Amino acid sequence: MARCKGTTRKGTECRLNAMKGSDYCAVHLTQDPAAPSGREAIEDLEGRLSQTAKTALGFAILAGIVLRALIKK
Ligand SMILES: [Zn+2]
């Protein structure tokens, strides 16, 4: 997988992998001059990120339930 061509806020090279079809990662997608401008691209990205967040949250809740059950024993 290609490396992101974006730069961090510190001015150093980004070490994340670029997203599919882009030279930039999700964080630096806005630095891509070839990226489609406008809300559509941002909304698409937000949709993907929120889906990942929901999955992560689901695992966190599940882990919390399991931990609580173990502690009660
Ligand atoms: Zn990046």
N, CA, C, O and the ligand as a Tripos MOL2 file, in Angstrom:
@<TRIPOS>MOLECULE
protein
  293   291    74     0     0
PROTEIN
NO_CHARGES

@<TRIPOS>ATOM
      1 N           0.8490   -1.2110    0.0000 N.3       1 MET1
      2 CA          0.0000    0.0000    0.0000 C.3       1 MET1
      3 C           0.8780    1.2520    0.0000 C.2       1 MET1
      4 O           1.9330    1.2810    0.6340 O.2       1 MET1
      5 N           0.4360    2.2690   -0.7080 N.am      2 ALA2
      6 CA          1.2110    3.5090   -0.8200 C.3       2 ALA2
      7 C           1.1480    4.3240    0.4740 C.2       2 ALA2
      8 O           0.1810    4.2660    1.2340 O.2       2 ALA2
      9 N           2.1970    5.0650    0.6810 N.am      3 ARG3
     10 CA          2.2790    5.9260    1.8640 C.3       3 ARG3
     11 C           1.5870    7.2590    1.5740 C.2       3 ARG3
     12 O           1.6150    7.7500    0.4450 O.2       3 ARG3
     13 N           0.9700    7.8360    2.5990 N.am      4 CYS4
     14 CA          0.2970    9.1280    2.4720 C.3       4 CYS4
     15 C           1.3120   10.2170    2.1320 C.2       4 CYS4
     16 O           2.4110   10.2490    2.6850 O.2       4 CYS4
     17 N           0.9320   11.1100    1.2140 N.am      5 LYS5
     18 CA          1.8310   12.1880    0.7960 C.3       5 LYS5
     19 C           1.5940   13.4690    1.5890 C.2       5 LYS5
     20 O           2.2220   14.4960    1.3320 O.2       5 LYS5
     21 N           0.7010   13.3990    2.5330 N.am      6 GLY6
     22 CA          0.3790   14.5710    3.3320 C.3       6 GLY6
     23 C           1.4610   14.8820    4.3540 C.2       6 GLY6
     24 O           2.3560   14.0760    4.6080 O.2       6 GLY6
     25 N           1.3570   16.0620    4.9280 N.am      7 THR7
     26 CA          2.2780   16.4550    5.9840 C.3       7 THR7
     27 C           1.4920   16.7020    7.2690 C.2       7 THR7
     28 O           0.3650   17.1980    7.2390 O.2       7 THR7
     29 N           2.0910   16.3570    8.3680 N.am      8 THR8
     30 CA          1.4360   16.5410    9.6550 C.3       8 THR8
     31 C           1.4900   18.0120   10.0630 C.2       8 THR8
     32 O           2.1160   18.8320    9.3910 O.2       8 THR8
     33 N           0.8210   18.3350   11.1790 N.am      9 ARG9
     34 CA          0.8240   19.7170   11.6420 C.3       9 ARG9
     35 C           2.2300   20.1520   12.0700 C.2       9 ARG9
     36 O           2.5370   21.3440   12.1060 O.2       9 ARG9
     37 N           3.0700   19.1750   12.3910 N.am     10 LYS10
     38 CA          4.4570   19.4800   12.7630 C.3      10 LYS10
     39 C           5.3180   19.7250   11.5220 C.2      10 LYS10
     40 O           6.4580   20.1750   11.6320 O.2      10 LYS10
     41 N           4.7690   19.4290   10.3460 N.am     11 GLY11
     42 CA          5.5150   19.6360    9.1100 C.3      11 GLY11
     43 C           6.3100   18.4210    8.6730 C.2      11 GLY11
     44 O           7.0830   18.4880    7.7170 O.2      11 GLY11
     45 N           6.1190   17.3020    9.3780 N.am     12 THR12
     46 CA          6.8300   16.0830    9.0120 C.3      12 THR12
     47 C           5.9680   15.2350    8.0870 C.2      12 THR12
     48 O           4.7630   15.4600    7.9680 O.2      12 THR12
     49 N           6.5870   14.2640    7.4380 N.am     13 GLU13
     50 CA          5.8630   13.3850    6.5260 C.3      13 GLU13
     51 C           4.8970   12.4990    7.2940 C.2      13 GLU13
     52 O           5.2200   11.9840    8.3650 O.2      13 GLU13
     53 N           3.7090   12.3310    6.7320 N.am     14 CYS14
     54 CA          2.7160   11.4540    7.3420 C.3      14 CYS14
     55 C           3.1580   10.0050    7.1610 C.2      14 CYS14
     56 O           3.6410    9.6240    6.0940 O.2      14 CYS14
     57 N           2.9920    9.2060    8.2000 N.am     15 ARG15
     58 CA          3.4360    7.8070    8.1280 C.3      15 ARG15
     59 C           2.2810    6.8380    7.8900 C.2      15 ARG15
     60 O           2.4760    5.6230    7.8480 O.2      15 ARG15
     61 N           1.0980    7.3760    7.7370 N.am     16 LEU16
     62 CA         -0.0610    6.5080    7.5260 C.3      16 LEU16
     63 C          -0.1160    6.0300    6.0810 C.2      16 LEU16
     64 O           0.4820    6.6350    5.1910 O.2      16 LEU16
     65 N          -0.8340    4.9490    5.8620 N.am     17 ASN17
     66 CA         -1.0310    4.4520    4.5130 C.3      17 ASN17
     67 C          -2.0960    5.2740    3.8050 C.2      17 ASN17
     68 O          -3.0810    5.6890    4.4160 O.2      17 ASN17
     69 N          -1.8940    5.5050    2.5170 N.am     18 ALA18
     70 CA         -2.8620    6.2620    1.7420 C.3      18 ALA18
     71 C          -4.1320    5.4450    1.5590 C.2      18 ALA18
     72 O          -4.1080    4.2140    1.5560 O.2      18 ALA18
     73 N          -5.2390    6.1580    1.4080 N.am     19 MET19
     74 CA         -6.5030    5.4700    1.2020 C.3      19 MET19
     75 C          -6.5800    4.9640   -0.2330 C.2      19 MET19
     76 O          -5.8740    5.4500   -1.1160 O.2      19 MET19
     77 N          -7.4480    3.9820   -0.4510 N.am     20 LYS20
     78 CA         -7.6290    3.4090   -1.7810 C.3      20 LYS20
     79 C          -8.0180    4.4970   -2.7730 C.2      20 LYS20
     80 O          -8.9580    5.2550   -2.5300 O.2      20 LYS20
     81 N          -7.3070    4.5760   -3.8800 N.am     21 GLY21
     82 CA         -7.6310    5.5500   -4.9140 C.3      21 GLY21
     83 C          -7.1620    6.9510   -4.6050 C.2      21 GLY21
     84 O          -7.5500    7.8990   -5.2870 O.2      21 GLY21
     85 N          -6.3330    7.1000   -3.5850 N.am     22 SER22
     86 CA         -5.8310    8.4260   -3.2250 C.3      22 SER22
     87 C          -4.3670    8.3250   -2.8300 C.2      22 SER22
     88 O          -3.8740    7.2500   -2.4890 O.2      22 SER22
     89 N          -3.6780    9.4660   -2.8810 N.am     23 ASP23
     90 CA         -2.2890    9.5110   -2.4290 C.3      23 ASP23
     91 C          -2.2070    9.9430   -0.9760 C.2      23 ASP23
     92 O          -1.1210   10.1340   -0.4290 O.2      23 ASP23
     93 N          -3.3930   10.0970   -0.3480 N.am     24 TYR24
     94 CA         -3.4140   10.6160    1.0180 C.3      24 TYR24
     95 C          -4.2540    9.7300    1.9320 C.2      24 TYR24
     96 O          -5.1460    9.0150    1.4750 O.2      24 TYR24
     97 N          -3.9590    9.7880    3.2260 N.am     25 CYS25
     98 CA         -4.7510    9.0450    4.2010 C.3      25 CYS25
     99 C          -6.0220    9.8390    4.5250 C.2      25 CYS25
    100 O          -6.2170   10.9410    4.0120 O.2      25 CYS25
    101 N          -6.8710    9.2800    5.3660 N.am     26 ALA26
    102 CA         -8.1410    9.9390    5.7080 C.3      26 ALA26
    103 C          -7.9040   11.2790    6.3900 C.2      26 ALA26
    104 O          -8.6930   12.2100    6.2310 O.2      26 ALA26
    105 N          -6.8190   11.3750    7.1470 N.am     27 VAL27
    106 CA         -6.5230   12.6100    7.8760 C.3      27 VAL27
    107 C          -6.1140   13.7290    6.9230 C.2      27 VAL27
    108 O          -6.4910   14.8860    7.1100 O.2      27 VAL27
    109 N          -5.3410   13.3750    5.9040 N.am     28 HIS28
    110 CA         -4.7800   14.3920    5.0140 C.3      28 HIS28
    111 C          -5.4500   14.4350    3.6490 C.2      28 HIS28
    112 O          -4.9130   15.0140    2.7050 O.2      28 HIS28
    113 N          -6.6020   13.8320    3.5500 N.am     29 LEU29
    114 CA         -7.3230   13.8060    2.2740 C.3      29 LEU29
    115 C          -7.5920   15.2220    1.7720 C.2      29 LEU29
    116 O          -7.6490   15.4530    0.5640 O.2      29 LEU29
    117 N          -7.7550   16.1610    2.6880 N.am     30 THR30
    118 CA         -8.0320   17.5520    2.3080 C.3      30 THR30
    119 C          -6.8110   18.2070    1.6710 C.2      30 THR30
    120 O          -6.9370   19.2520    1.0320 O.2      30 THR30
    121 N          -5.6240   17.6070    1.8350 N.am     31 GLN31
    122 CA         -4.4030   18.1560    1.2350 C.3      31 GLN31
    123 C          -4.2250   17.6820   -0.1970 C.2      31 GLN31
    124 O          -3.3420   18.1630   -0.9080 O.2      31 GLN31
    125 N          -5.0580   16.7420   -0.6220 N.am     32 ASP32
    126 CA         -4.9360   16.1880   -1.9620 C.3      32 ASP32
    127 C          -5.5030   17.1630   -2.9880 C.2      32 ASP32
    128 O          -6.7040   17.4350   -2.9760 O.2      32 ASP32
    129 N          -4.6570   17.6970   -3.8820 N.am     33 PRO33
    130 CA         -5.1470   18.6380   -4.8840 C.3      33 PRO33
    131 C          -6.0510   17.9790   -5.9150 C.2      33 PRO33
    132 O          -6.8280   18.6510   -6.5940 O.2      33 PRO33
    133 N          -5.9430   16.6490   -6.0270 N.am     34 ALA34
    134 CA         -6.7550   15.9310   -7.0120 C.3      34 ALA34
    135 C          -8.0690   15.4440   -6.4210 C.2      34 ALA34
    136 O          -8.9080   14.8910   -7.1320 O.2      34 ALA34
    137 N          -8.2480   15.6480   -5.1240 N.am     35 ALA35
    138 CA         -9.4590   15.1660   -4.4650 C.3      35 ALA35
    139 C         -10.6720   15.9460   -4.9560 C.2      35 ALA35
    140 O         -10.5900   17.1530   -5.1860 O.2      35 ALA35
    141 N         -11.7950   15.2540   -5.1160 N.am     36 PRO36
    142 CA        -13.0070   15.9610   -5.5350 C.3      36 PRO36
    143 C         -13.4200   16.9720   -4.4700 C.2      36 PRO36
    144 O         -13.5380   16.6400   -3.2910 O.2      36 PRO36
    145 N         -13.6330   18.1910   -4.8990 N.am     37 SER37
    146 CA        -13.9730   19.2280   -3.9230 C.3      37 SER37
    147 C         -15.4520   19.1860   -3.5880 C.2      37 SER37
    148 O         -16.2370   18.5400   -4.2820 O.2      37 SER37
    149 N         -15.8220   19.8640   -2.5430 N.am     38 GLY38
    150 CA        -17.2280   19.9490   -2.1710 C.3      38 GLY38
    151 C         -17.6300   19.0070   -1.0770 C.2      38 GLY38
    152 O         -16.8180   18.2280   -0.5780 O.2      38 GLY38
    153 N         -18.8940   19.0790   -0.7010 N.am     39 ARG39
    154 CA        -19.4220   18.3260    0.4250 C.3      39 ARG39
    155 C         -19.4330   16.8240    0.1750 C.2      39 ARG39
    156 O         -19.2350   16.0400    1.1030 O.2      39 ARG39
    157 N         -19.6610   16.4240   -1.0550 N.am     40 GLU40
    158 CA        -19.8370   15.0000   -1.3400 C.3      40 GLU40
    159 C         -18.6900   14.1450   -0.8180 C.2      40 GLU40
    160 O         -18.9090   13.1310   -0.1550 O.2      40 GLU40
    161 N         -17.4700   14.5620   -1.1240 N.am     41 ALA41
    162 CA        -16.3030   13.7890   -0.7090 C.3      41 ALA41
    163 C         -16.1990   13.7610    0.8040 C.2      41 ALA41
    164 O         -15.8770   12.7250    1.3860 O.2      41 ALA41
    165 N         -16.4660   14.8780    1.4390 N.am     42 ILE42
    166 CA        -16.3730   14.9710    2.8900 C.3      42 ILE42
    167 C         -17.4480   14.1070    3.5390 C.2      42 ILE42
    168 O         -17.1840   13.3970    4.5100 O.2      42 ILE42
    169 N         -18.6580   14.1740    2.9960 N.am     43 GLU43
    170 CA        -19.7530   13.3800    3.5490 C.3      43 GLU43
    171 C         -19.4830   11.8980    3.4010 C.2      43 GLU43
    172 O         -19.7900   11.1140    4.2990 O.2      43 GLU43
    173 N         -18.9100   11.5090    2.2700 N.am     44 ASP44
    174 CA        -18.5690   10.1160    2.0360 C.3      44 ASP44
    175 C         -17.5450    9.6580    3.0630 C.2      44 ASP44
    176 O         -17.6420    8.5600    3.6110 O.2      44 ASP44
    177 N         -16.5760   10.5060    3.3120 N.am     45 LEU45
    178 CA        -15.5210   10.1890    4.2760 C.3      45 LEU45
    179 C         -16.0840   10.1070    5.6870 C.2      45 LEU45
    180 O         -15.7560    9.1930    6.4440 O.2      45 LEU45
    181 N         -16.9280   11.0600    6.0320 N.am     46 GLU46
    182 CA        -17.5450   11.0820    7.3580 C.3      46 GLU46
    183 C         -18.3840    9.8270    7.5710 C.2      46 GLU46
    184 O         -18.3990    9.2490    8.6580 O.2      46 GLU46
    185 N         -19.0790    9.4190    6.5150 N.am     47 GLY47
    186 CA        -19.8990    8.2180    6.6060 C.3      47 GLY47
    187 C         -19.0570    7.0000    6.9160 C.2      47 GLY47
    188 O         -19.4320    6.1670    7.7400 O.2      47 GLY47
    189 N         -17.9140    6.8980    6.2510 N.am     48 ARG48
    190 CA        -17.0300    5.7580    6.4620 C.3      48 ARG48
    191 C         -16.4380    5.7900    7.8640 C.2      48 ARG48
    192 O         -16.3320    4.7580    8.5260 O.2      48 ARG48
    193 N         -16.0510    6.9860    8.3130 N.am     49 LEU49
    194 CA        -15.4370    7.1220    9.6310 C.3      49 LEU49
    195 C         -16.4440    6.8000   10.7260 C.2      49 LEU49
    196 O         -16.1110    6.1230   11.6990 O.2      49 LEU49
    197 N         -17.6780    7.2820   10.5720 N.am     50 SER50
    198 CA        -18.6780    7.0480   11.6080 C.3      50 SER50
    199 C         -19.0180    5.5630   11.6800 C.2      50 SER50
    200 O         -19.3010    5.0410   12.7580 O.2      50 SER50
    201 N         -18.9920    4.8890   10.5440 N.am     51 GLN51
    202 CA        -19.2490    3.4490   10.5400 C.3      51 GLN51
    203 C         -18.1780    2.7300   11.3390 C.2      51 GLN51
    204 O         -18.4770    1.8190   12.1110 O.2      51 GLN51
    205 N         -16.9290    3.1390   11.1540 N.am     52 THR52
    206 CA        -15.8260    2.5540   11.9090 C.3      52 THR52
    207 C         -15.9810    2.8670   13.3820 C.2      52 THR52
    208 O         -15.7390    2.0090   14.2300 O.2      52 THR52
    209 N         -16.3850    4.0970   13.6960 N.am     53 ALA53
    210 CA        -16.5590    4.5110   15.0850 C.3      53 ALA53
    211 C         -17.6540    3.6880   15.7490 C.2      53 ALA53
    212 O         -17.5170    3.2770   16.9010 O.2      53 ALA53
    213 N         -18.7420    3.4490   15.0190 N.am     54 LYS54
    214 CA        -19.8480    2.6630   15.5630 C.3      54 LYS54
    215 C         -19.3940    1.2540   15.8890 C.2      54 LYS54
    216 O         -19.7500    0.7060   16.9330 O.2      54 LYS54
    217 N         -18.6090    0.6650   14.9980 N.am     55 THR55
    218 CA        -18.1060   -0.6900   15.2190 C.3      55 THR55
    219 C         -17.2070   -0.7170   16.4410 C.2      55 THR55
    220 O         -17.3040   -1.6280   17.2640 O.2      55 THR55
    221 N         -16.3260    0.2800   16.5660 N.am     56 ALA56
    222 CA        -15.4050    0.3600   17.6990 C.3      56 ALA56
    223 C         -16.1890    0.5320   18.9970 C.2      56 ALA56
    224 O         -15.8620   -0.0740   20.0170 O.2      56 ALA56
    225 N         -17.2180    1.3580   18.9470 N.am     57 LEU57
    226 CA        -18.0530    1.6070   20.1240 C.3      57 LEU57
    227 C         -18.7680    0.3280   20.5390 C.2      57 LEU57
    228 O         -18.8790    0.0270   21.7270 O.2      57 LEU57
    229 N         -19.2430   -0.4100   19.5690 N.am     58 GLY58
    230 CA        -19.9210   -1.6710   19.8460 C.3      58 GLY58
    231 C         -19.0120   -2.6390   20.5780 C.2      58 GLY58
    232 O         -19.4310   -3.2930   21.5330 O.2      58 GLY58
    233 N         -17.7750   -2.7290   20.1350 N.am     59 PHE59
    234 CA        -16.8040   -3.6140   20.7840 C.3      59 PHE59
    235 C         -16.5060   -3.1330   22.1980 C.2      59 PHE59
    236 O         -16.3690   -3.9380   23.1190 O.2      59 PHE59
    237 N         -16.4070   -1.8160   22.3640 N.am     60 ALA60
    238 CA        -16.0940   -1.2400   23.6750 C.3      60 ALA60
    239 C         -17.2100   -1.5510   24.6730 C.2      60 ALA60
    240 O         -16.9440   -1.9000   25.8230 O.2      60 ALA60
    241 N         -18.4510   -1.4230   24.2260 N.am     61 ILE61
    242 CA        -19.6060   -1.7060   25.0860 C.3      61 ILE61
    243 C         -19.6350   -3.1840   25.4540 C.2      61 ILE61
    244 O         -19.8650   -3.5450   26.6080 O.2      61 ILE61
    245 N         -19.4040   -4.0210   24.4710 N.am     62 LEU62
    246 CA        -19.3890   -5.4720   24.6860 C.3      62 LEU62
    247 C         -18.3040   -5.8450   25.6870 C.2      62 LEU62
    248 O         -18.5330   -6.6480   26.5910 O.2      62 LEU62
    249 N         -17.1160   -5.2550   25.5210 N.am     63 ALA63
    250 CA        -15.9950   -5.5270   26.4240 C.3      63 ALA63
    251 C         -16.3490   -5.0780   27.8410 C.2      63 ALA63
    252 O         -16.0010   -5.7420   28.8180 O.2      63 ALA63
    253 N         -17.0440   -3.9460   27.9430 N.am     64 GLY64
    254 CA        -17.4530   -3.4300   29.2460 C.3      64 GLY64
    255 C         -18.4070   -4.3770   29.9410 C.2      64 GLY64
    256 O         -18.2940   -4.5950   31.1480 O.2      64 GLY64
    257 N         -19.3490   -4.9460   29.1940 N.am     65 ILE65
    258 CA        -20.3290   -5.8830   29.7550 C.3      65 ILE65
    259 C         -19.6170   -7.1440   30.2450 C.2      65 ILE65
    260 O         -19.8930   -7.6410   31.3370 O.2      65 ILE65
    261 N         -18.7100   -7.6470   29.4330 N.am     66 VAL66
    262 CA        -17.9680   -8.8660   29.7910 C.3      66 VAL66
    263 C         -17.1330   -8.6230   31.0440 C.2      66 VAL66
    264 O         -17.1070   -9.4550   31.9520 O.2      66 VAL66
    265 N         -16.4470   -7.4730   31.0890 N.am     67 LEU67
    266 CA        -15.6010   -7.1350   32.2370 C.3      67 LEU67
    267 C         -16.4370   -7.0470   33.5130 C.2      67 LEU67
    268 O         -16.0480   -7.5610   34.5610 O.2      67 LEU67
    269 N         -17.5970   -6.3830   33.4050 N.am     68 ARG68
    270 CA        -18.4670   -6.2100   34.5690 C.3      68 ARG68
    271 C         -18.9390   -7.5750   35.0840 C.2      68 ARG68
    272 O         -18.9940   -7.8090   36.2920 O.2      68 ARG68
    273 N         -19.2750   -8.4640   34.1570 N.am     69 ALA69
    274 CA        -19.7240   -9.7970   34.5330 C.3      69 ALA69
    275 C         -18.6070  -10.5700   35.2260 C.2      69 ALA69
    276 O         -18.8630  -11.3280   36.1620 O.2      69 ALA69
    277 N         -17.3750  -10.3820   34.7710 N.am     70 LEU70
    278 CA        -16.2370  -11.0880   35.3610 C.3      70 LEU70
    279 C         -15.9340  -10.5450   36.7680 C.2      70 LEU70
    280 O         -15.6210  -11.3080   37.6820 O.2      70 LEU70
    281 N         -16.0310   -9.2240   36.9230 N.am     71 ILE71
    282 CA        -15.7300   -8.5920   38.2100 C.3      71 ILE71
    283 C         -16.7510   -9.0040   39.2650 C.2      71 ILE71
    284 O         -16.3910   -9.1870   40.4280 O.2      71 ILE71
    285 N         -18.0110   -9.1520   38.8830 N.am     72 LYS72
    286 CA        -19.0770   -9.4890   39.8240 C.3      72 LYS72
    287 C         -18.9100  -10.8890   40.4180 C.2      72 LYS72
    288 O         -19.4000  -11.1620   41.5140 O.2      72 LYS72
    289 N         -18.2250  -11.7690   39.7010 N.am     73 LYS73
    290 CA        -18.1020  -13.1550   40.1570 C.3      73 LYS73
    291 C         -17.2080  -13.3000   41.3880 C.2      73 LYS73
    292 O         -17.0130  -14.4110   41.8820 O.2      73 LYS73
    293 ZN         -1.6550   11.3540    6.0770 Zn       74 ZN74
@<TRIPOS>BOND
     1     1     2 1
     2     2     3 1
     3     3     4 2
     4     3     5 am
     5     5     6 1
     6     6     7 1
     7     7     8 2
     8     7     9 am
     9     9    10 1
    10    10    11 1
    11    11    12 2
    12    11    13 am
    13    13    14 1
    14    14    15 1
    15    15    16 2
    16    15    17 am
    17    17    18 1
    18    18    19 1
    19    19    20 2
    20    19    21 am
    21    21    22 1
    22    22    23 1
    23    23    24 2
    24    23    25 am
    25    25    26 1
    26    26    27 1
    27    27    28 2
    28    27    29 am
    29    29    30 1
    30    30    31 1
    31    31    32 2
    32    31    33 am
    33    33    34 1
    34    34    35 1
    35    35    36 2
    36    35    37 am
    37    37    38 1
    38    38    39 1
    39    39    40 2
    40    39    41 am
    41    41    42 1
    42    42    43 1
    43    43    44 2
    44    43    45 am
    45    45    46 1
    46    46    47 1
    47    47    48 2
    48    47    49 am
    49    49    50 1
    50    50    51 1
    51    51    52 2
    52    51    53 am
    53    53    54 1
    54    54    55 1
    55    55    56 2
    56    55    57 am
    57    57    58 1
    58    58    59 1
    59    59    60 2
    60    59    61 am
    61    61    62 1
    62    62    63 1
    63    63    64 2
    64    63    65 am
    65    65    66 1
    66    66    67 1
    67    67    68 2
    68    67    69 am
    69    69    70 1
    70    70    71 1
    71    71    72 2
    72    71    73 am
    73    73    74 1
    74    74    75 1
    75    75    76 2
    76    75    77 am
    77    77    78 1
    78    78    79 1
    79    79    80 2
    80    79    81 am
    81    81    82 1
    82    82    83 1
    83    83    84 2
    84    83    85 am
    85    85    86 1
    86    86    87 1
    87    87    88 2
    88    87    89 am
    89    89    90 1
    90    90    91 1
    91    91    92 2
    92    91    93 am
    93    93    94 1
    94    94    95 1
    95    95    96 2
    96    95    97 am
    97    97    98 1
    98    98    99 1
    99    99   100 2
   100    99   101 am
   101   101   102 1
   102   102   103 1
   103   103   104 2
   104   103   105 am
   105   105   106 1
   106   106   107 1
   107   107   108 2
   108   107   109 am
   109   109   110 1
   110   110   111 1
   111   111   112 2
   112   111   113 am
   113   113   114 1
   114   114   115 1
   115   115   116 2
   116   115   117 am
   117   117   118 1
   118   118   119 1
   119   119   120 2
   120   119   121 am
   121   121   122 1
   122   122   123 1
   123   123   124 2
   124   123   125 am
   125   125   126 1
   126   126   127 1
   127   127   128 2
   128   127   129 am
   129   129   130 1
   130   130   131 1
   131   131   132 2
   132   131   133 am
   133   133   134 1
   134   134   135 1
   135   135   136 2
   136   135   137 am
   137   137   138 1
   138   138   139 1
   139   139   140 2
   140   139   141 am
   141   141   142 1
   142   142   143 1
   143   143   144 2
   144   143   145 am
   145   145   146 1
   146   146   147 1
   147   147   148 2
   148   147   149 am
   149   149   150 1
   150   150   151 1
   151   151   152 2
   152   151   153 am
   153   153   154 1
   154   154   155 1
   155   155   156 2
   156   155   157 am
   157   157   158 1
   158   158   159 1
   159   159   160 2
   160   159   161 am
   161   161   162 1
   162   162   163 1
   163   163   164 2
   164   163   165 am
   165   165   166 1
   166   166   167 1
   167   167   168 2
   168   167   169 am
   169   169   170 1
   170   170   171 1
   171   171   172 2
   172   171   173 am
   173   173   174 1
   174   174   175 1
   175   175   176 2
   176   175   177 am
   177   177   178 1
   178   178   179 1
   179   179   180 2
   180   179   181 am
   181   181   182 1
   182   182   183 1
   183   183   184 2
   184   183   185 am
   185   185   186 1
   186   186   187 1
   187   187   188 2
   188   187   189 am
   189   189   190 1
   190   190   191 1
   191   191   192 2
   192   191   193 am
   193   193   194 1
   194   194   195 1
   195   195   196 2
   196   195   197 am
   197   197   198 1
   198   198   199 1
   199   199   200 2
   200   199   201 am
   201   201   202 1
   202   202   203 1
   203   203   204 2
   204   203   205 am
   205   205   206 1
   206   206   207 1
   207   207   208 2
   208   207   209 am
   209   209   210 1
   210   210   211 1
   211   211   212 2
   212   211   213 am
   213   213   214 1
   214   214   215 1
   215   215   216 2
   216   215   217 am
   217   217   218 1
   218   218   219 1
   219   219   220 2
   220   219   221 am
   221   221   222 1
   222   222   223 1
   223   223   224 2
   224   223   225 am
   225   225   226 1
   226   226   227 1
   227   227   228 2
   228   227   229 am
   229   229   230 1
   230   230   231 1
   231   231   232 2
   232   231   233 am
   233   233   234 1
   234   234   235 1
   235   235   236 2
   236   235   237 am
   237   237   238 1
   238   238   239 1
   239   239   240 2
   240   239   241 am
   241   241   242 1
   242   242   243 1
   243   243   244 2
   244   243   245 am
   245   245   246 1
   246   246   247 1
   247   247   248 2
   248   247   249 am
   249   249   250 1
   250   250   251 1
   251   251   252 2
   252   251   253 am
   253   253   254 1
   254   254   255 1
   255   255   256 2
   256   255   257 am
   257   257   258 1
   258   258   259 1
   259   259   260 2
   260   259   261 am
   261   261   262 1
   262   262   263 1
   263   263   264 2
   264   263   265 am
   265   265   266 1
   266   266   267 1
   267   267   268 2
   268   267   269 am
   269   269   270 1
   270   270   271 1
   271   271   272 2
   272   271   273 am
   273   273   274 1
   274   274   275 1
   275   275   276 2
   276   275   277 am
   277   277   278 1
   278   278   279 1
   279   279   280 2
   280   279   281 am
   281   281   282 1
   282   282   283 1
   283   283   284 2
   284   283   285 am
   285   285   286 1
   286   286   287 1
   287   287   288 2
   288   287   289 am
   289   289   290 1
   290   290   291 1
   291   291   292 2
@<TRIPOS>SUBSTRUCTURE
     1 MET1         2 RESIDUE 1 A MET
     2 ALA2         6 RESIDUE 1 A ALA
     3 ARG3        10 RESIDUE 1 A ARG
     4 CYS4        14 RESIDUE 1 A CYS
     5 LYS5        18 RESIDUE 1 A LYS
     6 GLY6        22 RESIDUE 1 A GLY
     7 THR7        26 RESIDUE 1 A THR
     8 THR8        30 RESIDUE 1 A THR
     9 ARG9        34 RESIDUE 1 A ARG
    10 LYS10       38 RESIDUE 1 A LYS
    11 GLY11       42 RESIDUE 1 A GLY
    12 THR12       46 RESIDUE 1 A THR
    13 GLU13       50 RESIDUE 1 A GLU
    14 CYS14       54 RESIDUE 1 A CYS
    15 ARG15       58 RESIDUE 1 A ARG
    16 LEU16       62 RESIDUE 1 A LEU
    17 ASN17       66 RESIDUE 1 A ASN
    18 ALA18       70 RESIDUE 1 A ALA
    19 MET19       74 RESIDUE 1 A MET
    20 LYS20       78 RESIDUE 1 A LYS
    21 GLY21       82 RESIDUE 1 A GLY
    22 SER22       86 RESIDUE 1 A SER
    23 ASP23       90 RESIDUE 1 A ASP
    24 TYR24       94 RESIDUE 1 A TYR
    25 CYS25       98 RESIDUE 1 A CYS
    26 ALA26      102 RESIDUE 1 A ALA
    27 VAL27      106 RESIDUE 1 A VAL
    28 HIS28      110 RESIDUE 1 A HIS
    29 LEU29      114 RESIDUE 1 A LEU
    30 THR30      118 RESIDUE 1 A THR
    31 GLN31      122 RESIDUE 1 A GLN
    32 ASP32      126 RESIDUE 1 A ASP
    33 PRO33      130 RESIDUE 1 A PRO
    34 ALA34      134 RESIDUE 1 A ALA
    35 ALA35      138 RESIDUE 1 A ALA
    36 PRO36      142 RESIDUE 1 A PRO
    37 SER37      146 RESIDUE 1 A SER
    38 GLY38      150 RESIDUE 1 A GLY
    39 ARG39      154 RESIDUE 1 A ARG
    40 GLU40      158 RESIDUE 1 A GLU
    41 ALA41      162 RESIDUE 1 A ALA
    42 ILE42      166 RESIDUE 1 A ILE
    43 GLU43      170 RESIDUE 1 A GLU
    44 ASP44      174 RESIDUE 1 A ASP
    45 LEU45      178 RESIDUE 1 A LEU
    46 GLU46      182 RESIDUE 1 A GLU
    47 GLY47      186 RESIDUE 1 A GLY
    48 ARG48      190 RESIDUE 1 A ARG
    49 LEU49      194 RESIDUE 1 A LEU
    50 SER50      198 RESIDUE 1 A SER
    51 GLN51      202 RESIDUE 1 A GLN
    52 THR52      206 RESIDUE 1 A THR
    53 ALA53      210 RESIDUE 1 A ALA
    54 LYS54      214 RESIDUE 1 A LYS
    55 THR55      218 RESIDUE 1 A THR
    56 ALA56      222 RESIDUE 1 A ALA
    57 LEU57      226 RESIDUE 1 A LEU
    58 GLY58      230 RESIDUE 1 A GLY
    59 PHE59      234 RESIDUE 1 A PHE
    60 ALA60      238 RESIDUE 1 A ALA
    61 ILE61      242 RESIDUE 1 A ILE
    62 LEU62      246 RESIDUE 1 A LEU
    63 ALA63      250 RESIDUE 1 A ALA
    64 GLY64      254 RESIDUE 1 A GLY
    65 ILE65      258 RESIDUE 1 A ILE
    66 VAL66      262 RESIDUE 1 A VAL
    67 LEU67      266 RESIDUE 1 A LEU
    68 ARG68      270 RESIDUE 1 A ARG
    69 ALA69      274 RESIDUE 1 A ALA
    70 LEU70      278 RESIDUE 1 A LEU
    71 ILE71      282 RESIDUE 1 A ILE
    72 LYS72      286 RESIDUE 1 A LYS
    73 LYS73      290 RESIDUE 1 A LYS
    74 ZN74       293 GROUP 0 **** ****
